[in-house]
Amino acid sequence: MPKKHLTHTTKKTIKKDKAATKTYRYRKYNHVTKLYKRVALPITKICIKYKVPPGAVLSIIALESGWEKGYIGQITGNYLSLNAVGNDPELPALRMPKNRATNAIILDKKKLMKTSKSNIIWEDRPPSLKKDYRPDSIAGTTRHLDFFINHPDEMTKANLKNVKDFVSRFISYTSKIKAYREARSLLDQQIGKKGIDILFDPQLNKKFIYTIGGKPNSYNFRETWPKKVMSISKNTGINNLCRELYLEEKTFKEAW
């Protein structure tokens, strides 16, 4: 398959990146590799289609899902922590078993059966208000909370639907949130000037992240939120990974 055409701007970025010393500290961790090996390329393709920086989205996913460890994301596939809208099914209140020793929620029924009853604490969790991407027959219910654990391919499909919702429904001119409308305008202006490859530019990724978060009435109002997202972006080298997977058509192994 022929390589995609690279713009002058992209070539300059590649040259600069290769000349720099890469110290992507997070790449040594198995959970980081596992997540991005599974979803980096398909999410990049969705983001390019809807003209949103894939590196930023993949960094947000890592933070919001706790690197796939958060119980809401594990149950619903909603790694971006998107609120349910309209008739979207949402995760209801739950009574959850927690391992007393590790302080971790136990979703897998097999693990629960193997855990000593004396080491289990039951906790009540309030409704999450987050969209539930499980199949329609169980979405929004307390049944089969371990569905995605037992069906990993379905988890990937749910994650991709989650990303599509974010880049198409939330980052749009019709959003009720001003920060999202401003982000859509920023991206369209930059793409109009420099072409679609600008979505792989680290500075545009940073501007996008700070446009949608770190202030009231945004994705996350905490001032530390965009800093955390940027730390993940920097330490995973996610922009380079996305660019090499998509524009240079490298395999994950080659790019990683």
Salt bridges, closest charged atoms under 4 A:
ASP17 OD2 - ARG243 NH1 2.80
GLU68 OE2 - ARG38 NH2 2.67
ASP88 OD1 - LYS131 NZ 3.83
ASP88 OD2 - ARG169 NH2 3.21
GLU123 OE2 - LYS98 NZ 2.69
GLU123 OE1 - ARG125 NH2 2.81
ASP124 OD1 - ARG95 NH1 2.88
ASP132 OD2 - ARG134 NH2 2.67
GLU154 OE2 - LYS157 NZ 3.31
ASP165 OD2 - LYS131 NZ 2.92
ASP165 OD1 - ARG169 NH1 3.48
GLU182 OE2 - LYS178 NZ 3.87
GLU182 OE1 - LYS215 NZ 3.98
ASP188 OD1 - ARG184 NH2 2.90
GLU244 OE2 - LYS22 NZ 3.82
GLU244 OE2 - ARG243 NH2 3.60
GLU244 OE1 - LYS250 NZ 3.84
GLU248 OE2 - ARG243 NE 3.55
GLU248 OE1 - LYS250 NZ 3.73
GLU249 OE2 - LYS4 NZ 3.07
